[in-house]
Amino acid sequence: MAISYTPEQRLQVVKLRYRHENENFSQIMHRYNASSISNTHPMLYAKDVKRIVLKFEETFTLLDAKRIGRPKSCTDEYSAMGVIAAIEINPHMTTREISRQSGMSQWSVCRILKENRVRPYKLQVLQRLFAADRPKRIDFCYYMLGRLQNKPDFLHHIVFSDEATLFMNDVYNRQNYRYWSKINPHWFEGLRSRSSKKLNIWTAIFGDECIGPFFLDSNICGKNYLLMLKRRAFPAIIASAKRQGIPVKEIWFQHDGAPAHWRKEVRDWLDTTFPQHWIGRNAEEKGGISWPPRSPDFAPMDFFAWGILRQHIFLPQRPATEQDLRNRVFNFFQDQRHRPAMVTSTMLHNVRESFIRRLHACLDQNGGHFEHRI
């Protein structure tokens, strides 16, 4: 890093240079170091002499050139107060906007925010709840906790199933949204709907195993969903129960309240196949357990499995084609059957423990959103 010299020191260097024209820069450096003006600021390198002399011959001045562009920012207490005030007025402002309004560099703005422990928080996308949903969620929590109190291994006998729609491209980009605050504001927004080129798959968590994947080539409807349950899902569930030593009569089947699940033929089949042992929309009418509407935050496939799946198939590089996406999904679940380290029986046990924590957290939030509190 070059040393900064005062105009008086530069003048001394230039005088020595033209007074001793036959000497090189190193000799001029020794003369400068021997002079009285160098006592407070000695010359360390001959390159400093060369730099000062060449600059004088080019500009004919011993002064620094006037700074061009944005003035150097001053991150003093007054500037810091201005940045913090701007964030408090509009916590969604970007550092670039603050920089443009305050005249400070973006780097200075970021440093002020960091020193004051102000962090950017991402937008959370959650399922939108209606007023009538809260009582149903509360009833579900109390019912499940009561069953667990009477039968601690109750969750081990539940087939937690779900369908996922994998998109080739992201639709909701949360990277473009920030909330600056000293504490986490738990900022979220209800997700409405989205449509794009997609791949529909079904899979489930049953005890210490994963079942699936089963692909649904067309849009999910009651007809193809029931056909998949009969021909593919049910035989796989029975085979898994035998491997794990779970009696068939003690199996509970869970799915949410999607329109395909509400089809009469699907409910009739569940009543016959899992009599009074299935969880779904209005299942209490048949002696089962009603799944609360708009509650993917309870579903293990949503808060655990789909996240691991997407991380595996979209990183480090996104699939190039739909067939490539299908192959990655299939290979991922094929690996699961060989019990890799990424998904173990211990992890699936922790998923069931997380389900219990979510029941308590939902009650603490009076039936509202609770994922930001876990």
Buried (B, 14 or more C-beta within 10 A) or exposed (E): EEEEBEEEBBBBBBEBBEEEEEBEBEBBBEBBEEBEBBEEBEBEEBEBBBBBBEBBEEEEEBEEEEEEEEEEBEBEEEBBEBBBEBBEEEBEBBBEBBBEEBEBBBEBBBBBBEEBEBBBBEBBEBBEBEEEBBEBBBBBBEBBEEBBEEEEEBBBBBBBBBBBBBBBEEEEEEEEBBBBBEEEEEBBEEBEEEEEEBBBBBBBBBBBBBBBBBBBEEEBEBEBBBEBBEEBBBEBBEEBBEEEEBEEEBBBBBBBBBEBBBBEEBBEBBBEBBEEBBBBBEBEEBEBBBBBBBBBBBBBBBBBBBEBBBEBBBEEEEBEEEEBBBEBBBEBBEEBEEEEEEBEEEEBBEBBEBBBEBBEBBBEBEBBBBBBEE
